[in-house]
């Protein structure tokens, strides 16, 4: 398959986790080493197709700013798939834990599904939570779907509420729709609210602003996404471990690559 065709396939792939999409995108970019002028356009097309997946912005920004872009793509291909965030989350969770999550948070579910003693109380978001519960039940993993009308009761019964970042900016987090309500309800009930921010989710301010502008998060209440202040979380778990100082640990993982903010012509 021609690398451009492969990139189109990757760009249109819905439902795949960030690790898979980063790996396939990085390998497709490596195949373009005979056509370097097309690299910038290909990266723009990828982030336009997946505008809320920070890991693809991170990959493309690192590739475009590297002295050897194709070697850099090859080096980053497996970083997200081998993210150590789930292991660090496992380290800080207690035994027989009851956790409220929302949507389908890949790193969090990877951790909880492997434990065997955790009960996931899953709040739906755009059908992802319902699909997750079905998948977990098929695997005989304990999980319950939480309708929004039962949200307060579910949170009251939980040990911790965990929200997984789609992207992180300098002082805030982008998450699936409904996350802000979950966070605010948990804080009202005095429950700990943790942020899971895996590899490649922390963006510099210019890319963060460009992402939010393209998604129209602030201008359209129907965007289906929530921006949550970083100060709302009592703990953050990421690839380097767990920290209580969330705002002090949102340093960007890539350069402010403004080339990604221009719209592609095709």
N, C-alpha and C positions, 0 to 999 in steps of 0.2 A: 504494500500500500504506500502511495506517495505520502511524504510527511505532512503535506498540507491537508490531504484527505483524512489522515489520521487525526490531525488537530481538529478538523471539523467534527469528526466523530466524538472526540473527547469533549469538545466544547458543547455538544448537544446532549451529552450523557447526563441524565437526571437520575437521582436516587443513589448514586455511588458515593461512598464516603470520601472525605477529603484526602485520606492517604492514597486511595486508588487513583483519584483524579490527579493528584500531584505527581505520582509515579508515572502514569501514562502521559501526562503533559510533558514532564521533563524528558522522557525518552523520545517523544515526538519532536521536541525541540532539538535534541541531539542529532536527529536524522536530518536536520536542516543545515548541517555544517557546510554543505555544498552551495547553499543559497542564503548567506548571511544577511543580505539586504531585506529579506522577507521576515526577519526575526522580530523586529519591532511591531510590524503589522500583525503577526501571528499572536504575539503577547497581548496586544490590544483586543483582539477578537476573543481571546480566552477570558479576560476579565470582564468584557462586555456580556459574555454569555453566562458567567457565574459571578455577578457583581457583588454578592454578599459573602463569598467564600474567601476569607482573608488569606488562606494558605496559597491560593493561586496568585493573588496579588504579590505576596511575599516571594514566591518562586520567580515570577516574571521580573520583579524589581531586582532581585539578586542576580538574575541572569543578564539583564540589560546593563547592569553597572559593573559587571566582571570584566577583567582584562581578557580572560579566556571564557567567553560565555557558554560554550558547549561543554567544556570541562566542568564548569560550575553547575550546569544543569544536571550533568551525570552525577556529581557529588551530592546534590540535593534530592535526587529522585526518591530515596528511601527514608529521608529524615522524618517525614510526617508519619509514615507507616510504622517506623520504629520509635515513635514518640514514647518517652518514659513517663508521661503524665499519668496514665492509668495506674502504674505501680506506685507513684507517689501519693495518689489519692487513696489507694488501698492502705498505705502506711498510716494515714491519719484518721481513717474511719474506725469506729469501734466495732465490737462484735454484735451480731444480730441487729444490725442497724436498719432503721426505717427511713427511707430517703424519698423526698418529693423531687421529681424532675419534670421537665416540660419538653415536649417534642421528642426528638430522637437524638440525644446528645452522645455522639459516638464514643468519645473517650470515657465518659462517665459510665455508659452502659458496658463498655468493654471491661471496666474494673468491676462493677457490681455483678455482672453475669458470671464472672469467674469465681466469685467469693463463695456462693452457695448458701450464705447465711443472711443475705440482704433481701429486704422487701422493697421493691420499687413501686412507689405511688406515682403514676404517670399522668400528668395533665396534658390533654391533647392540644396540639397546635397545627392547624391546617391538615389534619388527618394523620400526621406523623406519629403522634402518641398512640393512637389507636392501632396503627400498623405495627408499631413496636411491641405493644402488649400482645398482639396476635403472634408475632414472631417468638416472643419470650415464652408464651404458653406452649407453642409447638415444641420448644426446647425444654419444657418442664421447669422453667425458671419462674420464681415467685414474682408476680407483678399484678397490679390492679389499675384499671383505668379510672381516673378521677374526673368526673364531669365538673364544670366550673361552679355549678350550684353547690357542690360539696367541697369546694376548695378550702374554705376556712377550717372545716372539720378535719380534712386530711392533713393539713399543715399542723394543726394543733396536736395530732397524734404522731407526727414525725419527729425524728431526732435531728434532722438537718435538711435544709433545702439547698439544692445545687442547681445552678444555672451555668450552662456552657456557652462560652463566647463564640459567636460567628466571627467577630473581629473586635479588636481593642484599639482605642485611640489614646491620646495622651491622658485623658481623665474620665473616660466613659467606655461603655461596652455595648456592642450591637448584639442582640439576641433575638430568638424567634418570637413571634407575636404572642402576647400573653405573659411574657416573662416579667414585665414590669409589675403587673398585677400580682403575680406570684411572690415577687420580692417584697412588695409593699405589704402584702398580707402577712408574710412571714415575719417581717420586722414589727408589725403591729402586735403579733402574738409572742414576740420575744424569742423567736427561733433563730438559730444561727443560719446565715445565708452565705454560702460559699460560691466562689467563681472558679470554674475550670477553664483555663486558657492554654490550650495545647500549642505545640510548636507551630510557628508561622502565623499566629493570630495577631501579633502586636504590630501595628502600622504607625509610620510617622504621621504627623499632623496633616501634611498636604495630601497624602493618599487617603487618610481617614476622612477628611473633608470631601475629597472627590468621590469616595465611595458613597457617603451619606447623601451627597447632592444628586448623584446618579440614581440612587434608590428612592429619592424624594421622601425620606423618612420624616423630616421635620415639616414638610409642606403638605403631605397627604396622609391623613389618619388611616387610610385603607392600605397602607404599604405592607401591613402584615408583619412588621418588624418593630422592635422596641429598642430605644437607646436608654441605658441605665447608668446613672452616675457611678463611678468606681467606688466612691465612698459608701455606697449602699451595702458593700460586701465586707464581711468580717474576716474572711480568709480567701486567699487565692492559691490554687494548685496548678502548677505548670510543669514544664519539662525539667526544671531544676529543683523541684521540690515545692513545699508548702510554705507560704509566708503570710503574716498578718497585715503587713504594710502593703495594701493593694496598690494604692496610688503611686507608691515609690518603686513599684516593680512592673510598670507598663512601658518600659523603654522599647523603642521600635527595633524590630529584627531585620529591617532592610532600609535601604537608602530612599530618600524622597524622590522617586523616579517619575518626574512629571510627564515623561513620554507616554506613560500609560493613561493619562487623563485626556488625551486627544482622541476624538472619535475616529474609528477606522473608516475608510472610504468605500469598503465593500462589505 
